[in-house]
Amino acid sequence: MDHLQNLPLELLINVCLNVDSPKDLKPLYLASPVAFRHRTIINNAFMRQQLPGQLLNDALTLIHFPRPDGPPPLGYPPLKVRLRHFKQWASRQFPNPFEPQNKAEFLALTRLCERLDYYMADFVSKATSLFPPREYLYVPSPNTPATAPRRVAAALKLSRLNPAESIRLRRAFIEYELICKFGKPLGAAFARRRTTSPCQTEARQCVFDYVSSIYGAVCAHFSAEFHPTRPSDLCYPDSVFFDPYAYADDWGHHRVELPFRLASHGLDLITAVLNLPKKRSQANNECIMSMTESDWEGFLDRLAHASEIQGDRYFTDRAACPWTSDDFSLDDWLRAPGLPRTLVAQIPKKGVFSGHHCGLDCGGDYVRNLRQRAWVFFDDDRLYALPQSTRLPEIRIPASVPIRPTLRNYGYKPL
């Protein structure tokens, strides 16, 4: 019996809009003939909810992005091709995906949303866990071997986010991806046009740090130096936050910049890395985590060389950081919605000529710590295992705290 058959169409649509991802609608269509009969209306309503307003144009820009002139996913289209596409984005010249003749665009949008939801769910699950340094060791690959660190905390469903939080998160992932694809110098131009508050810039930086952390987790799988379990047994920074650069450094000092170099290439590259076969002759379900250490080292070195030539350093530019940018003041932060305003109000203040233009007394590691907790996306601390508004990460780490040996060898000091 179809329990949905007596529902009015509007109520049926509202029920269907509560799923996490477009792929979750498929079992519903199989179970309910009524939902299947109205699937076009439901699919359109779901997509409009996920991509409201200008976000739909941004998503269309992604799915229509020109193919690179080099080997994907590291290649970039020529600058004149990217510039033409940038103008199309600015003038909204893409087909309407909700018209019947544009089914290909709608299917491409569905695949894009499914990919975004996969990474978004992984990000917020790690960020809200009881001990994020342990959760960030988990690699979100479909075929992670049993020897790799596993997720400890239960995955957080995206349906637990309210609509505003969900849109903030999806907007940040899409804008991050567009900045990476537009590359130099159009990525920075796109960011300037889309930025109206420090929270928007900080949200994109959070996504960049999250993607960097995935590369760090893969490095940790092969280095096997430090795998956090209990905070009381750990050295800094593992006792406070997950440092992908430290795990890359465990492999060799020349690789310390590897995570942010590769993260500058967006989700296409990390998706390819996580699903890369060990050898062409092997089954496609063999992913990068199945490679031997020597194979992985050679692959990384080739990848790092190519990314150093082609990658855009927008996300590591001080001018793009809302904490050091001349574009934002402390008052801009205090006008932020929800949890960011609550947390910023608790951070000690410096003088306005301190070198931090927003006047906050906090270092770079403290900011990265906040970003790993996805602090800028939430209205409150209800989703955190440890409430963030009542227990902020420590701004200053005592000098007596033991530091990880490899970091100490390079003169690393606490915050």
Protein Blocks (a to p, Z undefined) as FASTA:
>chain_A
ZZklmpcfklmmmmmmmpmbfklmmmmmmmmmklmmmmmmmmmmmmmmmmgcjlmmmmmm
mmmpccdfbdcfkbccdfklmmmmmmmmmnopaccfkbfklmmmmmmmmmmmmmmmmmmm
mmmmmmmmmblmlmmmpccbfkbcfkbccdfbdcddfklpcfklmmmmmmmmmmmmmmmm
nopaklmmmmmmmpcbfklmmmmmmmmmmmmmmmmmmmmmmnomaccfbfklpccfklmm
ccfklmmmmnopklmmmmmmmmmnojmlmmmmmmgcfbfkbcfklcfklpcfklmmmmmm
mmmmmmmmmmccklmgfklpmklpckbcfklmmmpghjllmmmmmpccddfknopanopa
cdfklmmmmmmnommmpmblmlpmbafklmccdfbdcfklccdfklmmnopacZZ
